[in-house]
Amino acid sequence: GVLTAVQTLASTALCGIIHSIIGGQPLLVLGVAEPTVLMYTFMYNFAKDRADLGRNLFLAWTGWVCVWTAALLFLLAILGACSIINRFTRLVGELFGLLIAMLFMQQAIKGLVEEFRVPQRENPNLIEFIPSWRFGNGMFAIVLSFGLLLTALRSRKARSWRYGSGWVRGFIADYGVPLMVLIWTAGSYIPAGSIPHGIPRRLFSPNPWSPGAYQNWTVIKEMLDIPVLYIFVAFIPATMIAVLYYFDHSVASQLAQQKEFNLRKPPSYHYDLLLLGFLTLMCGLIGIPPSNGVIPQSPMHTKSLATLKHQLLRSRLVATARQSIRTNSSLGQLYGNMQEVYQQMQTPLIYQDASARGLNELKETTIQAAGSMGHIGAPVDETVFDVEKEIDDLLPVEVKEQRVSNLLQSMMVGGCVAAMPIIKMIPTSVLWGYFAFMAIESLPGNQFWERILLLFTAPSRRYKVLEDYHATFVETVPFKTIAFITIFQTLYLLVVFGITWIPIAGLLFPLMIMLLVPVRQYILPKFFKGAHLQDLDAAEYEEYPALPFNLATETDLGSGVSFTREGELFDEIVTRSRGEVRRVSSPRITSSTATPTKDPASAQSPHPPAYSPRLNELRGRSPRSAGISPRNGNTRLSNLGKSPSDSTLN
């Protein structure tokens, strides 16, 4: 009632427009995140029953909370607190991401349960609130919410469909979720003539021009009416919100500008944190909830701007490759010629090292095909190097860094404020389905979640993990270590989630998230090997190629061959939850690769084969060969196929 969708949309639009114009990193998307809503709920429950605050002075009191929060953010930015952002490791970030997913799913479940009950401040004698119609409304809500959830999840995979043209499948994959919202909203009006008016229940929010809807804009006049005691009490929730924003904003910015995105503009963590302080202060003084950097929208925004098929660069590389083939160049010479052309077409900024950018690695299958011609230095043709297909794989990720896209999406959010009469037509059950979709969509790519699933995988079926792209830790960390660390994270997550259920103590949940940083840095290394923690807590989502289980033998554990799956190329190398670029560990060939001429092994790839040190034991055989960690080269025996009781903690 005090804060509605109008204030939330206004905050997202206003903060987003300002940040897109003067923000240091315009790729960062701002919005009112679920933790902010949770913190405001705690503060409202604290203030509503106090006579000297109450519902009427709640926004004025939160104005003081925002003043204190802004002051703390200013202090953090001035003192250079973002310099320790590298300590926000995967263990901390993914636990926070899974907490957000749990909060979204919790809201979806609570919303569906409420569909069977009489809403607060409603007349229970109305016809739509009699038991039979309440049950009908609840069942209709289940149909709408699950319908949206299932169709939205299916639409995200539209690029791999066999039906329809490419642009149609691409359009559905990119805009299928809002399209499903429209379809299921339209479907909710089908039985409108035979059911009461209030079924299904729809979003409620006053129009921005309704009487009383704009009272929050003048809340600054009431801030001096707050008792002095509560002005100082506001410092307590302000501290928690500042910690939350410092962590959430920094991590979102970090994920939006990963080094694998090859961004040309440098980061500006401290400036953006300082700007966030001013935005928080502004929002508090006009009575709207503040916005901060959000996950996963920020890295997904960067992903949407990435271009894999820059037409001009692609055409030059195709011409160079075909010219090299006509001059009987070897694979290494062809790759070197394309690399040279690529570097010539780049216009690096003054602070960038040109040598740091270049084409991606050649696929192992291409290297093997070149080696099968007799020796690796033999001339190649298009049967070995398919120009049209290989070029797309070699082009690195490039991002169109600009401010227009963030500005436009913020302005469109602002336009939704004026479109509130249309938005109110959406059933609340569709919103619950969307919340569930957001929770489920954030799970793929979350290594913490994948380790939880691994714990419930039967030992005899764990080899399935190696048959797809998999994280480094699967091959390098003993299963017992994986189990212990995952159980610790799970228990810690449940404690933090349980704290959010405590009315007043729930304010402390951001502090519990930050506490995990020193726990990871100073406590966990006392119980686990540093190399194992490094593999489990890697900054990037490093992955190994899939191992064809049915092709590997005990003596030849695999040649690192990976098969390209259907679907959009960029979807295959970017995880969906955190927007991280997968860095596939595979042998590379460059223009400087030595060309063996007399070695009988020259008919094969000149690089060591990529293989899993655990494949034999996963196939049911006793491990005869040692596993080698790709990070540190330590030799160890793997026990992924064993149960925790059979393995020992290294």
C-alpha positions in Angstrom: 0.0 0.0 0.0 2.7 2.6 1.0 5.0 1.6 -1.9 3.4 0.3 -5.1 4.6 -0.7 -8.6 4.5 3.0 -9.6 7.3 3.9 -7.1 9.3 0.8 -8.1 9.1 1.5 -11.8 9.8 5.2 -11.2 13.0 4.3 -9.2 14.2 1.9 -11.8 13.6 4.3 -14.7 15.0 7.4 -12.9 18.2 5.8 -11.6 18.7 3.9 -14.8 18.5 7.0 -16.9 20.9 8.9 -14.7 23.4 6.0 -14.6 23.3 5.4 -18.3 24.2 9.0 -19.0 26.9 9.8 -16.3 27.7 6.3 -14.9 31.2 5.0 -15.2 30.1 1.6 -16.5 26.9 2.1 -18.6 26.6 -1.7 -19.2 25.5 -2.0 -15.6 21.7 -2.3 -15.3 20.1 -0.8 -12.2 16.8 -1.9 -10.7 14.9 -2.4 -7.4 16.2 -5.9 -6.5 14.5 -8.5 -4.3 16.9 -7.9 -1.3 15.8 -4.2 -1.3 12.2 -5.2 -1.2 13.0 -7.6 1.6 14.8 -4.9 3.6 11.9 -2.4 3.1 9.5 -5.1 4.3 11.5 -5.5 7.5 11.6 -1.8 8.1 7.8 -1.5 7.4 7.1 -4.2 9.9 9.2 -2.4 12.5 7.6 1.0 11.9 3.9 0.3 11.3 3.0 -0.6 15.0 4.9 2.3 16.6 2.7 5.3 17.5 5.4 7.9 16.8 6.2 6.4 13.4 3.4 4.3 12.0 2.3 4.0 8.4 2.1 7.7 7.7 5.7 8.5 8.6 7.2 5.3 7.2 8.5 6.9 4.0 9.9 9.9 5.9 11.8 7.5 8.2 13.1 5.5 5.2 14.3 8.8 3.9 16.6 9.1 6.9 17.7 5.5 6.3 18.7 6.4 2.8 20.6 9.5 4.0 22.7 7.3 6.3 23.1 4.7 3.6 24.3 7.3 1.1 26.8 8.6 3.7 28.2 5.1 4.2 28.4 4.5 0.5 30.3 7.8 0.1 32.7 6.7 2.8 33.3 3.3 1.2 33.9 4.9 -2.2 36.3 7.5 -0.8 38.3 4.9 1.2 38.7 2.7 -1.9 36.7 -0.2 -0.5 36.2 -1.6 -4.0 39.9 -2.5 -4.2 39.1 -5.8 -2.5 36.5 -6.8 -5.0 38.7 -9.7 -6.1 37.9 -11.3 -2.7 34.3 -11.6 -3.8 35.0 -15.1 -5.1 32.7 -17.6 -6.7 31.8 -19.3 -3.4 30.4 -16.0 -2.1 28.7 -14.8 -5.3 27.0 -18.1 -6.2 25.7 -18.5 -2.6 24.2 -15.0 -2.9 22.8 -15.9 -6.3 21.1 -19.0 -5.0 19.7 -17.0 -2.1 18.1 -14.6 -4.6 16.7 -17.6 -6.5 15.2 -19.0 -3.3 13.6 -15.6 -2.4 12.0 -15.5 -5.9 10.7 -19.1 -5.6 9.5 -18.4 -2.0 7.5 -15.4 -3.3 6.1 -17.5 -6.1 4.9 -20.2 -3.8 3.5 -17.8 -1.2 1.7 -15.9 -4.0 0.1 -19.1 -5.2 -1.0 -20.1 -1.7 -2.6 -16.7 -1.2 -4.7 -17.2 -4.4 -6.7 -19.7 -2.3 -7.3 -17.2 0.5 -9.2 -14.0 1.0 -6.8 -11.0 0.5 -6.3 -8.6 3.3 -8.4 -5.4 3.4 -11.0 -7.1 1.1 -14.7 -7.8 1.9 -14.9 -11.6 2.5 -18.7 -11.5 1.6 -18.1 -10.8 -2.0 -19.0 -13.6 -4.4 -15.5 -14.2 -5.6 -14.4 -14.9 -2.0 -16.8 -17.7 -1.2 -15.0 -21.0 -0.7 -16.0 -22.6 -4.1 -14.9 -19.5 -6.1 -11.7 -19.2 -4.0 -10.9 -22.7 -4.9 -11.6 -22.1 -8.6 -9.5 -19.0 -8.5 -6.6 -20.9 -7.0 -6.8 -23.7 -9.5 -7.0 -21.2 -12.4 -3.9 -19.4 -10.9 -2.0 -22.7 -10.9 -2.8 -23.2 -14.6 -1.7 -19.7 -15.5 1.4 -19.7 -13.4 2.6 -23.1 -14.5 1.6 -22.4 -18.0 3.8 -19.3 -18.1 6.6 -21.1 -16.4 6.7 -24.0 -18.8 6.2 -22.0 -22.0 8.8 -19.4 -21.0 11.4 -22.1 -20.3 10.6 -23.7 -23.6 10.8 -20.4 -25.5 14.4 -19.8 -24.2 15.5 -22.9 -26.2 13.8 -21.8 -29.4 17.1 -21.5 -31.3 17.6 -25.2 -31.2 14.1 -26.0 -32.6 13.9 -27.7 -35.9 10.9 -25.7 -37.0 10.7 -22.2 -38.3 13.2 -19.9 -39.9 16.3 -18.6 -38.1 15.0 -15.1 -37.4 11.7 -16.5 -36.1 13.4 -18.8 -33.7 15.8 -16.1 -32.7 12.9 -13.7 -32.0 11.1 -16.2 -29.8 14.3 -17.0 -27.9 15.0 -13.3 -27.2 11.5 -12.1 -26.6 9.6 -15.3 -25.7 9.2 -14.5 -22.0 7.3 -11.2 -22.5 5.5 -12.8 -25.4 4.3 -15.6 -23.0 3.2 -13.0 -20.5 1.0 -11.4 -23.2 -0.4 -14.7 -24.3 -1.3 -16.0 -20.9 -2.8 -12.6 -19.9 -5.0 -12.8 -23.0 -5.9 -16.4 -22.1 -7.1 -15.3 -18.7 -9.9 -13.3 -20.3 -11.3 -16.3 -22.1 -13.8 -17.4 -19.4 -14.5 -13.8 -18.4 -18.3 -14.1 -19.2 -19.0 -17.1 -16.9 -17.0 -16.3 -13.8 -17.1 -13.4 -11.2 -15.3 -10.2 -12.1 -12.4 -10.7 -9.6 -11.3 -14.1 -11.0 -8.5 -14.4 -11.7 -7.0 -11.7 -9.4 -5.0 -9.1 -11.2 -2.3 -6.7 -10.2 -3.4 -3.8 -8.1 -1.6 -0.5 -8.2 -3.0 3.1 -8.3 -2.5 5.0 -11.5 0.2 7.6 -11.2 -2.3 10.4 -11.7 -4.7 9.1 -9.1 -5.3 11.2 -5.9 -2.7 10.4 -3.3 -0.5 8.4 -5.6 2.1 11.1 -5.8 2.3 12.0 -2.0 5.6 10.3 -1.7 7.3 12.9 -3.9 7.0 15.5 -1.1 8.1 13.2 1.7 11.1 15.4 2.4 8.8 17.9 4.1 7.9 15.2 6.7 11.4 14.1 7.5 11.8 16.7 10.3 8.7 15.3 12.0 10.6 12.1 12.8 11.7 11.8 16.4 15.4 12.3 17.0 15.7 8.8 18.5 14.4 7.1 15.3 16.7 9.3 13.2 19.7 7.6 14.9 17.9 4.2 14.9 17.8 4.5 11.1 21.6 4.0 11.1 21.1 0.3 11.9 19.2 -0.7 8.8 21.2 1.8 6.8 24.4 -0.1 7.7 22.9 -3.4 6.4 21.6 -1.8 3.2 25.0 -0.2 2.6 26.7 -3.5 3.0 24.1 -5.1 0.7 24.5 -2.5 -2.0 28.3 -2.5 -1.7 28.3 -6.3 -2.3 25.5 -6.6 -4.8 26.4 -3.5 -6.9 30.1 -4.5 -7.0 29.4 -8.1 -8.0 26.9 -7.1 -10.7 29.4 -4.6 -12.1 32.2 -7.2 -12.0 30.1 -9.7 -13.9 29.0 -7.1 -16.5 32.6 -6.4 -17.4 34.4 -9.7 -17.3 37.7 -9.9 -19.1 36.3 -12.6 -21.4 33.9 -10.0 -22.8 36.9 -8.1 -24.2 35.6 -4.7 -23.2 37.7 -1.7 -24.2 36.5 0.7 -21.5 38.2 0.3 -18.1 36.2 -0.4 -14.9 35.1 2.4 -12.5 34.0 0.6 -9.4 34.6 3.5 -6.9 33.0 6.1 -9.1 29.9 4.0 -9.7 29.7 3.3 -5.9 29.9 7.1 -5.3 27.2 7.7 -7.9 25.1 5.0 -6.2 25.3 7.0 -3.0 23.9 10.1 -4.7 21.1 8.0 -6.3 20.2 6.4 -3.0 20.1 9.9 -1.4 17.9 11.2 -4.2 15.5 8.2 -3.9 15.2 8.6 -0.2 14.3 12.3 -0.4 11.5 11.7 -2.9 10.1 8.6 -1.2 10.9 5.8 -3.6 13.0 2.7 -3.0 16.6 3.0 -4.3 17.9 1.0 -7.2 21.3 -0.7 -7.5 23.1 -3.0 -9.9 21.1 -6.2 -10.4 22.0 -9.8 -11.3 21.5 -11.5 -13.7 20.3 -8.5 -15.8 23.7 -6.7 -15.9 25.8 -9.6 -17.4 22.9 -10.5 -19.6 22.9 -6.9 -20.9 26.5 -7.2 -21.8 25.9 -10.5 -23.5 23.1 -9.1 -25.6 25.5 -6.4 -26.9 28.2 -9.0 -27.9 28.7 -9.5 -31.6 30.1 -12.7 -32.9 29.5 -12.0 -36.6 30.9 -8.6 -37.3 30.3 -8.5 -41.0 33.2 -6.4 -42.1 35.7 -8.4 -40.0 34.2 -11.7 -41.1 34.4 -10.9 -44.8 38.0 -9.9 -44.5 38.9 -13.1 -42.6 37.0 -15.3 -45.1 38.9 -13.6 -48.0 42.2 -14.1 -46.2 41.5 -17.7 -45.4 40.6 -18.5 -49.0 43.7 -16.7 -50.3 45.9 -18.7 -48.0 44.3 -22.0 -49.2 44.9 -21.0 -52.8 48.6 -20.4 -52.0 48.9 -23.9 -50.5 49.5 -22.6 -46.9 49.6 -24.9 -43.9 47.1 -24.7 -41.1 49.5 -22.8 -38.9 50.3 -20.3 -41.7 46.6 -19.8 -42.5 45.9 -19.1 -38.9 48.8 -16.7 -38.7 47.6 -14.8 -41.7 44.1 -14.4 -40.3 45.5 -13.3 -37.0 47.6 -10.6 -38.7 44.5 -9.3 -40.6 42.5 -9.3 -37.4 45.1 -7.3 -35.6 45.4 -4.8 -38.4 41.6 -4.1 -38.3 41.7 -3.4 -34.6 41.8 0.2 -33.3 43.0 -0.3 -29.7 42.7 2.4 -27.1 45.9 3.8 -25.7 45.8 1.9 -22.5 45.2 -1.5 -24.2 47.7 -4.0 -25.1 47.1 -5.0 -28.7 48.8 -8.4 -28.2 46.2 -9.3 -25.6 43.4 -9.5 -28.2 43.3 -12.0 -31.0 41.4 -14.8 -32.6 40.1 -17.8 -30.7 41.8 -21.1 -30.7 41.4 -23.6 -33.5 39.2 -26.6 -32.7 41.0 -29.8 -31.9 39.1 -31.6 -34.6 40.5 -29.2 -37.2 44.0 -29.8 -35.9 43.5 -33.5 -36.1 42.2 -33.3 -39.6 45.3 -31.3 -40.7 47.5 -33.9 -39.0 45.8 -36.8 -40.7 47.0 -35.5 -44.1 50.5 -36.9 -43.4 52.1 -34.1 -41.4 50.9 -31.0 -39.7 52.7 -28.7 -42.2 50.9 -30.0 -45.2 48.8 -27.6 -47.3 45.1 -27.5 -46.3 42.0 -27.1 -48.3 38.3 -26.5 -47.4 37.8 -30.2 -46.5 40.1 -29.6 -43.6 39.3 -25.9 -42.8 35.7 -25.1 -43.7 36.0 -21.4 -44.1 32.3 -20.5 -43.7 31.9 -22.5 -40.4 35.4 -22.1 -38.9 35.5 -18.3 -39.1 32.5 -18.0 -36.8 34.3 -20.1 -34.2 37.5 -18.1 -34.4 35.9 -14.6 -34.1 36.3 -13.5 -30.4 33.5 -12.0 -28.4 33.1 -8.3 -29.0 30.8 -5.9 -27.3 29.3 -2.7 -28.6 30.0 -0.5 -25.7 27.6 2.4 -25.6 25.1 4.1 -23.4 22.1 4.1 -25.7 20.7 0.6 -24.9 20.7 1.2 -21.1 19.1 4.6 -21.7 16.4 3.2 -23.9 15.5 0.3 -21.6 15.3 2.7 -18.7 13.1 5.1 -20.6 10.9 2.2 -21.6 10.5 1.2 -17.9 9.5 4.8 -17.3 6.9 4.5 -20.0 5.4 1.6 -18.1 4.4 4.1 -15.4 2.1 5.8 -17.9 0.9 2.4 -19.1 -0.2 1.3 -15.6 -3.8 0.8 -16.7 -2.6 -1.9 -19.1 -0.1 -3.5 -16.7 -3.0 -3.9 -14.2 -4.6 -6.3 -16.6 -1.9 -8.9 -15.9 -3.1 -11.6 -13.5 -1.1 -11.9 -10.3 -0.7 -15.7 -11.0 1.2 -14.8 -14.2 3.5 -12.8 -12.0 4.1 -15.7 -9.7 4.9 -17.9 -12.7 7.4 -15.2 -13.8 9.1 -15.2 -10.4 9.4 -19.0 -10.6 10.9 -18.7 -14.1 13.5 -16.1 -12.8 14.5 -18.5 -10.0 14.8 -21.6 -12.3 16.5 -19.6 -15.1 19.3 -18.5 -12.7 20.3 -22.1 -11.8 22.1 -23.3 -14.9 25.7 -22.2 -14.8 25.7 -21.9 -11.0 28.5 -24.1 -9.9 27.2 -24.3 -6.4 23.9 -25.7 -7.7 25.6 -28.2 -10.0 27.6 -29.5 -7.0 24.4 -30.0 -5.1 23.0 -32.0 -7.9 26.3 -34.0 -8.0 25.8 -35.0 -4.4 22.5 -36.6 -5.3 23.9 -38.4 -8.3 24.4 -42.1 -7.9 28.1 -43.1 -7.9 27.5 -45.4 -10.9 26.1 -42.5 -12.9 28.6 -39.7 -12.1 30.5 -40.4 -15.4 27.6 -38.6 -17.1 29.1 -35.3 -15.9 32.1 -35.9 -18.1 29.9 -36.4 -21.2 29.1 -32.7 -21.4 31.1 -29.5 -20.9 32.1 -29.6 -17.3 33.9 -27.4 -14.8 37.5 -28.0 -13.9 36.9 -29.2 -10.4 35.1 -32.3 -11.7 38.4 -33.8 -12.8 40.8 -32.3 -10.2 39.1 -32.2 -6.8 38.4 -35.4 -4.8 34.7 -36.1 -4.4 34.9 -36.0 -0.6 36.2 -32.5 -0.7 33.5 -31.5 -3.1 30.9 -33.0 -0.8 32.2 -31.3 2.4 32.5 -27.8 0.8 29.1 -28.2 -0.8 27.4 -29.3 2.4 29.1 -26.4 4.2 27.7 -23.9 1.6 24.3 -25.5 1.8 24.1 -25.2 5.6 25.3 -21.6 5.4 22.7 -20.8 2.8 19.9 -22.3 4.9 21.1 -20.2 7.9 21.0 -17.0 5.9 17.6 -17.9 4.4 16.3 -18.7 7.8 17.4 -15.3 9.1 15.3 -13.7 6.4 12.2 -15.2 8.2 13.0 -13.5 11.5 11.1 -10.2 11.7 13.8 -7.9 13.1 17.0 -10.0 12.8 16.3 -10.4 9.1 18.0 -7.1 8.6 21.3 -8.9 9.3 21.3 -11.2 6.3 23.6 -8.9 4.2 26.1 -9.0 7.0 26.0 -12.9 6.9 26.8 -12.7 3.1 29.8 -10.4 3.7 31.0 -12.6 6.6 31.4 -15.4 4.1 34.3 -13.5 2.5 36.7 -13.8 5.5 35.5 -17.3 6.0 36.6 -18.2 2.5 39.9 -16.4 2.8 41.0 -17.4 6.3 39.0 -20.4 7.6 38.4 -22.8 4.8 42.1 -23.0 3.8 42.8 -24.5 7.2 40.6 -27.5 6.3 41.0 -27.9 2.6 43.9 -27.7 0.2 44.5 -24.4 -1.5 44.6 -26.0 -5.0 41.2 -27.7 -4.4 39.6 -24.4 -3.2 41.1 -22.6 -6.2 39.5 -25.1 -8.6 36.1 -25.0 -6.8 36.2 -21.2 -6.5 37.6 -20.1 -9.9 36.9 -16.6 -10.9 36.0 -17.7 -14.4 33.7 -20.5 -15.5 36.4 -22.6 -16.9 35.1 -25.7 -18.6 36.6 -28.8 -20.2 35.3 -30.3 -23.5 32.9 -33.1 -23.3 34.4 -36.5 -23.3 32.7 -39.1 -25.6 32.4 -41.8 -23.0 31.6 -44.6 -25.5 34.7 -43.8 -27.6 37.5 -43.5 -25.0 39.6 -46.5 -24.2 41.7 -47.5 -21.3 44.9 -46.8 -23.1 43.7 -43.8 -25.1 41.6 -41.8 -22.7 40.4 -39.4 -25.3 41.7 -36.9 -27.7 39.8 -33.9 -26.5 37.3 -34.1 -29.4 34.2 -32.1 -28.7 31.2 -32.0 -30.9 29.5 -28.7 -31.6 25.8 -28.7 -30.6 23.1 -27.0 -32.4 21.8 -23.6 -31.4 23.2 -20.1 -31.3 27.0 -20.0 -30.9 26.9 -17.3 -28.2 24.3 -19.3 -26.1 26.8 -22.2 -26.1 29.6 -20.2 -24.6 27.8 -18.1 -22.1 26.2 -19.4 -18.9 22.6 -18.3 -18.4 22.6 -17.4 -14.7 25.7 -15.2 -14.2 26.3 -14.3 -17.9 29.8 -15.6 -17.7 31.8 -16.6 -20.7 32.9 -20.2 -20.7 36.6 -20.6 -21.3 37.0 -24.0 -22.8 40.3 -25.6 -22.0 41.6 -27.0 -25.2 44.9 -27.2 -27.1 45.6 -24.4 -29.4 47.6 -23.9 -32.6 49.1 -20.6 -33.5 51.2 -19.2 -36.3 54.3 -20.0 -34.2 53.5 -23.7 -33.7 56.4 -25.9 -34.6 56.0 -28.2 -37.6 57.4 -31.6 -37.0 58.7 -33.3 -40.2 60.4 -36.5 -39.3 58.6 -37.6 -36.1 56.2 -40.5 -36.9 53.8 -38.8 -34.5 53.6 -35.9 -36.8 50.5 -37.4 -38.4 48.7 -36.6 -35.2 48.0 -33.4 -33.3 51.2 -31.7 -32.2 49.7 -31.1 -28.8 49.0 -33.4 -25.8 45.5 -34.9 -26.0 42.9 -33.5 -23.6 41.6 -36.3 -21.4 39.9 -37.0 -18.1 42.1 -38.7 -15.5 39.0 -40.2 -14.1 37.5 -41.9 -17.1 38.8 -45.4 -16.3 37.4 -45.5 -12.8 34.1 -44.0 -14.0 33.8 -46.8 -16.5 34.0 -49.3 -13.7 37.8 -50.1 -14.0 40.4 -49.5 -11.4 42.3 -46.3 -12.1 45.8 -47.1 -13.4 46.8 -43.7 -14.4 47.2 -40.6 -12.3 45.1 -37.4 -12.9 46.9 -34.2 -13.5 45.4 -30.9 -12.4 45.3 -28.4 -15.3 46.0 -25.6 -12.8 49.0 -26.8 -10.9 50.1 -30.0 -12.5 49.8 -32.0 -9.3 49.4 -35.7 -9.8 46.6 -37.3 -7.9 44.3 -40.3 -8.1 40.7 -39.3 -8.7 37.7 -40.8 -6.9 34.7 -39.1 -8.5 33.1 -42.4 -9.0 33.3 -43.4 -5.3 30.9 -42.7 -2.6 32.0 -40.2 0.2 32.5 -43.1 2.6 35.0 -44.8 0.4 37.2 -41.8 -0.3 39.6 -39.9 1.9 40.0 -36.2 2.3 43.2 -35.1 0.7 
